[in-house]
């Protein structure tokens, strides 16, 4: 798997790191994270992205277990891929595979035509988050810069 891992730094931005208070509902958390992800999109793309995130989630939960969810969607008009990171120390009932609350949400937005890049970014995020130490450091992080540093360093 190492050969498909990509450097996540180009996809990260401290403005797209959020710390969610309390234990929000899955819907509220997804909406807040999707709106942050799409903040620089056109109004039409913003609405389409939020809808695509919820449509994807309706198919099956993106809660992959171990306190992680990786919601993702592609749109034709996006300028490129980007990642938004949300940390919720109290957890979100996300209907995850292991029925555990989600504490780390990594949302990925990508262009339709960049399917290969989208899959590499998705695989790289999932691979990094398999490390329990990294997950613990993310949950304990208190600044956007710390979150970014943890994800960049793997």
C-alpha positions in Angstrom: 0.0 0.0 0.0 2.9 2.4 0.6 3.3 3.1 -3.1 -0.2 4.6 -3.4 0.2 6.9 -0.3 0.3 10.6 -1.2 1.5 13.6 0.6 -1.6 15.2 2.2 -0.1 18.6 2.7 -1.4 20.1 -0.7 -5.0 19.2 0.3 -4.9 20.6 3.8 -5.5 24.1 5.0 -5.8 25.3 8.6 -9.0 27.2 7.6 -10.6 23.8 7.0 -9.9 22.3 10.4 -12.8 22.5 12.9 -13.3 21.3 16.5 -16.9 20.3 17.1 -18.3 21.0 20.5 -20.4 18.6 22.5 -21.8 15.6 20.7 -23.6 16.9 17.6 -25.9 14.7 15.6 -24.5 13.1 12.5 -26.6 15.3 10.3 -25.5 18.5 12.1 -21.9 17.5 12.0 -22.0 16.6 8.3 -23.7 19.8 7.4 -21.2 21.9 9.4 -18.2 20.1 7.9 -19.6 20.1 4.3 -20.4 23.8 4.5 -16.8 24.5 5.7 -15.4 22.3 2.9 -17.5 24.2 0.3 -17.0 27.7 1.7 -15.1 28.9 -1.4 -17.3 27.0 -3.9 -19.9 28.8 -6.0 -23.4 28.8 -4.4 -24.5 26.2 -7.0 -21.4 23.9 -6.3 -21.8 24.4 -2.5 -25.4 23.1 -2.6 -24.4 20.3 -4.9 -21.6 19.3 -2.7 -23.7 19.2 0.5 -26.3 17.2 -1.3 -23.7 14.8 -2.7 -22.3 14.2 0.8 -25.7 13.4 2.2 -26.6 11.2 -0.8 -23.3 9.3 -0.3 -24.1 8.8 3.4 -27.6 7.6 2.5 -26.1 4.7 0.6 -23.9 3.6 3.5 -22.2 5.2 6.5 -18.7 6.5 5.9 -18.0 5.7 9.5 -15.2 3.1 8.9 -14.6 2.2 12.6 -12.0 3.1 15.2 -13.7 6.5 15.7 -13.2 7.5 12.1 -15.5 8.7 9.3 -14.3 9.7 5.8 -17.3 11.2 3.9 -16.4 12.1 0.4 -17.9 13.4 -2.8 -16.8 14.5 -6.3 -18.2 17.3 -8.5 -17.3 18.1 -12.1 -16.6 21.8 -11.5 -14.3 21.8 -8.5 -10.8 23.2 -9.1 -9.1 20.2 -7.4 -9.2 18.0 -4.3 -9.3 19.3 -0.8 -9.6 17.9 2.7 -11.5 19.2 5.7 -10.7 17.8 9.2 -13.2 17.8 12.1 -12.3 16.6 15.6 -15.1 15.9 18.1 -13.8 14.6 21.4 -17.2 13.6 22.7 -18.0 11.7 19.6 -20.8 11.5 17.0 -23.2 8.7 16.6 -22.3 8.0 13.0 -23.7 4.5 12.5 -20.1 3.4 12.0 -19.3 -0.2 11.1 -18.2 -0.9 14.7 -21.0 1.1 16.3 -18.5 3.3 18.1 -18.8 7.1 18.2 -16.8 8.9 15.5 -14.2 11.4 16.9 -12.3 12.2 13.7 -14.1 13.1 10.4 -12.0 13.7 7.3 -14.1 15.0 4.5 -12.7 14.9 1.0 -13.9 16.9 -2.0 -12.6 16.1 -5.5 -13.2 16.8 -9.1 -15.1 14.1 -11.1 -12.4 13.7 -13.6 -9.7 13.2 -10.9 -11.0 9.8 -9.8 -7.5 8.2 -9.5 -6.3 11.1 -7.4 -9.5 11.0 -5.3 -8.9 7.3 -4.6 -5.2 7.8 -3.7 -6.1 10.6 -1.3 -8.9 8.5 0.3 -6.5 5.5 0.6 -3.8 7.6 2.1 -6.1 9.1 4.7 -7.5 5.7 5.6 -4.0 4.2 5.9 -2.7 7.0 8.1 -5.7 6.7 10.4 -5.1 3.0 11.0 -2.3 4.1 13.4 -3.9 4.3 16.9 -1.2 6.7 18.1 -2.0 9.1 15.3 -5.7 8.9 16.0 -5.0 9.7 19.7 -2.8 12.7 18.8 -5.5 14.1 16.5 -8.2 13.7 19.2 -5.9 15.5 21.7 -4.9 18.3 19.3 -6.1 21.8 20.2 -5.1 23.8 17.2 -5.6 23.5 13.4 -1.8 23.7 12.9 -1.3 20.7 15.2 -3.9 18.7 13.3 -2.2 19.6 10.0 1.2 18.7 11.3 0.0 15.3 12.6 -1.6 14.4 9.2 1.4 15.6 7.2 3.9 13.7 9.2 1.8 10.5 9.3 
